[in-house]
Amino acid sequence: MIRKNQKYSFQLIVIFCIATLNVQAHETYPQHMAKLWVMFFTSLLLVSTMNFYAVIREPDMIDMDEIHEYPRETVKVQGVLTSYVVDPYGEQADRIDLQVREVDGHSVVEVRWFVDRNNEIPPIGTIITVEGEVTEWNGRIWLSSNGYGAIRCADTDCEGVEYTAMQLVEVAMQPQTFANMSVRVDGYLSESLEPDVTYHSLSLMDNPSYGNADHLLYMQIEGRVIDWIEAGSHVEVSGWLQYDQRSLRWRLLVQATSVEVLNNGSTVDLSWELEPYTLTYEVGKRVSIDGTATESSGSWWLNGDAPTDRLCLLPSVEDLDSGLEGKVSTWTGRLVWSTDEALICLDRSYGVTDDNSGSQLSDDATPLLDVAENPFAYLNQNHTFEGWVTDPISPDYDKGYVGDGPDYYARQTKLRLHLIGEHAEYIEGGQSIRFNATIIWSESEGRVILEARSWTLGQAPEPNTLNWGDGYNSWKWDIGKLVVINGEAVMDEDGNQWIQRSGSEERVCLLGDGSEASQQESIGEPIDWTGRLSTAEDFVGNTMQFCIDIR
């Protein structure tokens, strides 16, 4: 490898000019020409010596974390080879991409090695020394290496380190070997894991940066993590590897409890120089950006140096109390999509989460999670449980589900519930319940059932508000639940009643005693209608419609 130095030709010209001027100022013409040639050859010798030094000198050995400080410089790094792919784009190119990780750290550098692709590559786990030019493009940094001597084993025996988990490249090379097996894999998360979400779909990568990753393993994580796990975190995950025929790809099915964080991802530094659309790639991540806080039309914004540098800001309570207007700072928060603002915003209150009251049990109550984790240890035993009914249970039905959280986001476990006895009223979804039950195993259903013979219900939650225009994808989650919607009751020529959105043709079926439309006429303005959301089939139009049952 030759370290590039483009200054020497210019230096030769400068030295030659200076020598000419000095000689012309003091010598006659014959003396001038003689000494001019002496100075020229002396300059040529000096420049040749400098070029020779540039060729034979060794590049600096640097830490991986400092690579951004050496743009277009030739440097050396040392680390562990964790992944590689030959001819990454299938162009029959003599190129090998490698991922090299710090020996005692978590930083990774991508190496693009331009060499005969049939060249022997050190084994995975080998400690190697890489020599290359630091290349930067569109925010991405990698080492560009040329020739056979650019990558060497750090010692003569090419010894490596032992991993506690497989590297992604090992799975990528022979996935069939691990099909339908439980495997433990080492990698980096492509997205953040949020505590209040029980399902995540993301990728496990061999580089903390998505753009620099050579291998991506699709991963589905079920369950809720305790704290935020940031994008780019170095993790080891245990999961079930299977081939997904529907999407024609391999996937790893993982439980949240099987994610071991080796190093939490760092904050992503945003720059005003990036194109605005690139912010969409950072949504959900912890980020920081320099800016000035200002208020405009009741909303807060961060402004940069240019007039077009503007980012929506969602301040925390502490920010508002301390005063924000005109404050210049490096702002750290989580980048989110704000439905209220219909914009990507920097959320400063991202760390504030509601307490999971599902974990606050009475002393005599058995956690539902204990039964779910080891059901056969509780069979045919009587226990007291506390939880929340997940979906409404009608008076003419005796089965449902109980969970350890009041809603989907707070819930970690839910079990089948069978009420032995009558209940005269609806038991609403999200309503707390305390009950004594026998744990049984249903062979016909293949699951644990809690048979409850006595129970106490808490106060029913407030009805959910339906918004006009949200449509089926939003309303479907409230089917069977108590809801409230604002509108006018009208009756059509066939005698059917509807709740109609004021000033539009949008409407929903109304099931009542038939007098609601006449009552609406006496009121004279839209009102809130509270009832249970259901669906009915329109046989004339062969369509399904929503109905509000207020009976």
N, C-alpha and C positions, 0 to 999 in steps of 0.2 A: 504494500500500500504506500502511495506517495501523497504526502500532505500538499495540497494545492496552495501556491503562493503566486498571486498575480501582480505583485508589486515590483518584481525585480526588473522587468523591462523598463518601467517608468523610472526606477532608480538609476539604471544605466544611462538613460538620456539626461537626467538631472546632473549626474556626476560629470558626464562629458561636457555639458554646457558650462558648468561652474569652472571646470578646468580650462576651457577655452577662454572664458572671460578673464580669468586670473593671468593667463599667459599673455593675452593681448594687451593687458594693462601694463606689462612690465618689459616685454621683450620685443626685439626687432623681428622681421619676418623669418629669416632662417632659424634663429633661435626659437622663435615661436613654434614653427612646424616640428622641430625636433622634440621639444618638450611636450608638445601637444600629443604626439604619438606615444610618448612615455606615459602620460597621464591616462590616455585612452586604454592602453593595455593593462595599466594598473587597475583601472576601474573595472575592466572586463574580468580580471583575475578575482577581484573582490566579489563581484556579483556571482561569478561561477562558484566561488567558495560558499557563498550564502545558499545558492541553489543546492549544492552538494550536501550542505548541512541539513537542508530541509528534507532531502531524500533519505539520509541515513539516520536522522534523529527519530526516536520513538515517540508516538503520540502520547498525550497525557492519559493516565489512568484516572477516571472520574467515577463518582458515585452516580447511580442511576437517577437519583432525585435531582441531580444537577445538570442533566442532559440539556434542558431547555436554555441553559446559559452558554451553550457552545454551538449556535447556529452556523451551518456551513463549515464547521471545523471537523477535522479528523481526530477521533478520540478512541480510547479503549474502555471497555467495561468488562466486569467479570460477574458471572452469575450461573444459575442452574438452568439447564435446558429443560423446559417444561412441555413444549409443543412445537410441531413443525408441520408444514404442508408443502409438498413438491408441486411446482407449476400450479399456483393457486387458481388461475383463471382458465386452465386447460388450453393454453395457447401454444403448447409445445415450446415454451420459453425456458431458457436456462436460468431459472430463478427458484429459490427455496425461501419461504418465509418461516422465521423461527420466533418463538417467544422465550425470552430469557428473564428469569426472576432473580432478585437479590438472594444471596446465599442465606443471610440471616434476617431477611425482611420480606416485604410484601409488594414492593414496587416491581413493575414489569416493563421491559422495553421490547418493542418489535424490531426485528432485524430482517432486512431484505437482502438476501445473499445471492449475488449474480455469479453463478458458477455452474459447471456441468451438472445437470440434475441427477446424473448417475453417480455423482460423487458420494463417498461414504459419509453419513451423518453420525455424529456421536450419539450414543444411546440416551434415551430420556432419563433425566436425573443426573447427567454428567455435568460437572462444574467446568465451564468453558470461558475462554477469553475471546471477546469479539472486538474487532477493529473496523471502524467504518466512519463515514461522514454523516454528521447530524443533519437530517433533512426535515424540513418543516413545510407543510402545505395545508391550508385551510384549517388551522388549529390542530392538526395531527403531527406528531413527531415520531420519526423512526431512524434507525441506523441503516445506511446504504453501504453494503460491503461488497468488495470485488475480489475475486481470485481465491485460490486454494488456501493461501496462508492467512486469510482474514479471520477464520474461526479455528481455534485450537483448543485442545484440552488443557486445562490449567496445570495438570501434572502429567507425567509421562505414562502413567498407568490408566489414565482416563477414568478415574474412580468418581463415583457420584454420591448422592445422598439418598437415604431411604425415605419414601413417602408413606404416610399412614393411610392415604387414599389414592385411588387411581387418578391419572391425569386424563384430561378430555381426549387427547390424541389417542390414547389406548382404547377408549371406547369407540372413537371415530373409525379406527382402522379395522376393527373386528366387532361390530355391534352384535352380530348374530351369536357370538360366543357368550354374550351376557344377556341374551334375550330372555325375558320372563324370569329374571333373577334379581335379587336384592344386591345392589352395588353401592359402594361409597366412593364419591367422586369429588375431586378438588377443583375449585374454580372461582369465578367472580360473578356477582349478580348484575344483570343488565338493568334492573329496576329496583326501586325501594320496596321494602315490605312494610306495610302499614299495620299498626297494632289492631285497629278496629275492623279489619277486613279478614274474612275467613277463607278466601280463595284468591290465589294469585296465579297469573299466567305470565311467565317470563322466560329468559334464557340464562343458562349457565355458560360463562365465557372463559376463554383462556387468557384474557387481558382485561384490566379494569375499564378500559375504554372500548365502547362498542365498535367504533370505527377501526380500531387497531386489532380487533380479535380475529383469529384465524379459524376458530371452531366455536360453534354455538349449539348447545344442546337444549332443546325445548323442554321446559320444566313446568309442572303443575304442582302448586303447594296448597294443601288442604290444612285448615286450622288457623289459629290466631297466634301470632308472635306476641311476646310481652312488651317489647319496646321496638321503636323504629330500627330497621336494619337498612342502611343506606345503599343506594346503587353504587356498584364498584366494590362492595365489601368482599373480602376474601373469605370464603366459606368452604366447609366440607359438608356435603349432604349425603344422606343415605336414602335410597329410594328404589323403586321397582322399575326396571327398564323394559319397555315394551314398544312394539311397532304399531303405530296408529295408522290403520289402513284407510281411514276416512281422509286424513290430510297427507298421507304418503310420507310420513316422517317418524323418526324415533322420538320418544318422549320419556321423561323420568317423572314418576309419580312419587311425591314426597309429602310426608307429614311435617307440620311446622316444628314439632318437637325434635325432628331429625336434622335441623339446620344448625350446625355449629359454626359460630362466627369466630374466625381466626384474627381478623382485623377489620374494623368497621370502616366503610368508605369515607373519603374526605369530602369536604365542601367543594362544589363546582364553582369556579370563578367565571362569572359572566363578563363579557366585554360589550360595550356599546358599538364596537366596530363590526360585530357579527350581524348577519342578516336577520331580521325579525323572525322569519319563519323557523330559524334554527331553535328558537325557544321551545317549540313543541317537543323537541327531543329531550328537554330537561324537565318537563312537567313531572311532579312527584319527587324531585330530587332536592336536597338541601343545597342552596346556592348562596353566593354573595356577589354584590355589585356596588360600585361607587356611584353616589348620586346625591341630589338635593331634593328634600321632601317639600312638596307644595300641595295646597288644596285648591281644587277647581270644581265648581258646580256640585259641591257636596261630596266629592270623591277625592282621595289622596293619590298622589302620583310621585314617582321618582323621575327626575330630569337629569340628563347628562349634559355634556358641553355643547352639543349641537342642538339646534331647535327641534329636530325630529327625534331626539333621544328621549323616549318617554316610556315608563313602565308603570302599570297599575300597582298600587300599594294597599295592602290590607293591614293596617297597624294593629298592634296589640293594645290592651288597656293601659299597660305601662307606658307605651309610646305616647298615647293621647294625654295621659296625666303629666308627663314630663314636657310636653310641647314639641310639635314637629315642624311647624312652618319655618321654612328656610334652613332647616338643619342639614348640614353636609356631613356625610358619614359613609362608612362601608357597611352596607345593610345586608344582614344575613337572615335568611328565612327559607321557607319551602315554596317552590314554584307550583302554583295550582291553577286550575281552570275555575274561575269564579262564575257561577251561573247568574248571580245577581248583576255582575258587571258585563257578562258575556265577553270576558277578556282573560288572558293569561295574567296572573297577578303574583306578586311576592307576598306570601302570607307570613306575617311576623308572629302570629299566634299559633303556629303549627304544633308547638310542643304541648299545648293545653288540650288534654283529652279528658273525657268524662270518666269518672271512676266506674269500674265494672262492679255494680252492686250485686251481680250474681255471685260473687265470691264471699259476700257478707251473709253467712248463714248462722242460724241459731246453733247453740252448742249441741243440741240433741239431733240435729239434722245431718243426714248423710249426703255428701256431695254426689251429684249425678255422674260426674266424671269418674269417680271411683268405681261405680258400677259399670260404666262403659269400658273402662280399661281392663277390668277383670270380672266379667259378668258371672262366670261359673262359680266364683267364690261366694256369690251372694244368693245363689238359687235357693228358692223355697224359704227365704228368710223375710222377716217383717222389719221394715225400716221407715223412719220418718224422713220425708223429703220436702224441700222447698225449691220453687222455681217459677217459671212463667209459661202459661199456655201459649204455644206458638201460633195457632190458628183458631178461629172461632169454632166452638162445639155447640151445635144446635140442641134444643131440648129433646128432640126425638132421636138423638144419636149419642152414643156413649164412649166413643173412641176419639183419640186425638194424640197430640204430642206435647211433651213438657220439656223446656230447655232451661239452661242455667244462666240465661240472660234475657232481658226484656225484649230485645229485638235481634234481627239477623246479625248486626255488626257486633253486638256485645256477647252473642251466644257462642259457646264453645262446644257444647254437647246437647243433644236432644234425644229423648227416649220415648218409646210408644207408651201411651197412657190409656188404661181401660177403667172407666168409672163404673163400679158395681153399685147401682142404685139410681134413683131418679134425680134430675135437676130441672126445675121448672123454667128457668130462664137461660138465655144464651150465656155461655162462658166466652168472653171476648179474647181475641188474640192480644197478647201482651199483658193479660191480667195475671197478677201473682196468685199463687196457689200453694197451700201447705197441706200435705196429705200423708196418710199412713198407708203403705202399700206392701204387697207381697211380690217378690221378684220371681217371675216364672220364665221358662223357656218354651217358646211356641215352635214346635217342630214343623207345623204346617206353614208358618210364616218365616221361619228361620231367623228369629230375633228375640231379644229380651222384651218382656212386657211387664209394666208395673201395674198390678191390679190394686186399685184404690177403693177402699170401702168407706172411708170418711175423709172429708176435706174441708178446708176453710179458704174462701176466696177473698182476695183483696179488692180494692176499688178498681173498677174498669177504667181503662185509659180513655182519653178524649178521642172523639172520632177524627179520622184523617180528613183533611181538606182536599177535595178534588179540584184541579185547575182545568178550566176549559182550554182545549187546544193541545193538552198533553197526549191524548190519544191512547190507543190500546196498550202500547208497550209500557206505559206508565200506570194506567188504571188497573191492569190485570193483576197487579200485586195486592190490590185491595178487594178483590172479589171475595164475598162472604163476610167482609168487615163493615162495621159502622163507619159511614162517611158523611161529610157535609158538603153541599154545593150550593152556590148562589145562583138564582134564576127565577123565572116567572112560570107559574103553572098555567098550562093552556090545554084545551081539549080540541081534538080534531073532529071532522064531520062523522067519523065512525064511532065516536064516543071514547076514544083512547086518550089518556092523559099523558102529558109530557112536561118536563122541566126544560124550558128554553132559555138559552143565553140571551140576555137583553141586547137588542139591536142586531141580531144575527139569526141565521137559520139553524144554528147548532143546537141540538137538543138531545135529551136522554129520557128514556121511558120512565114514567112515574106510576108506581103501584100503591094505591091508597083506597079510600072508601068511596071515591068518585066525586067528592065535594070540594076537592082541593082547588080546582079551576075557578069555581064560583067564589071561594074564599079569597083567591088571588085578586079577583076583580074588586072586592071591597077594600083590600089593602092598597092596591094601586101602584106598587113598586116591587122590584125584585127582593126576595127574602132568602134566608138560608134554610135549606131543606136537609134534614138529618134522617138517614135511613140506611138500610143494608144494601150494599152493592151486589147485584146479581146479574146474570146474563139470561137472555131469552132469544129464541130463534124466530126470525121473521120468515114465515113460510111463503109469503107472497114474493118477497124479494130474495128469498133463499140466502139470507144473511143473519149474522148474529148481532144483537144489540145489547147495550148495557141498560139496566134498570135500577132505579132507586126504590126500594121497598120500605115505605114508612108505616106499614100496618103494624 
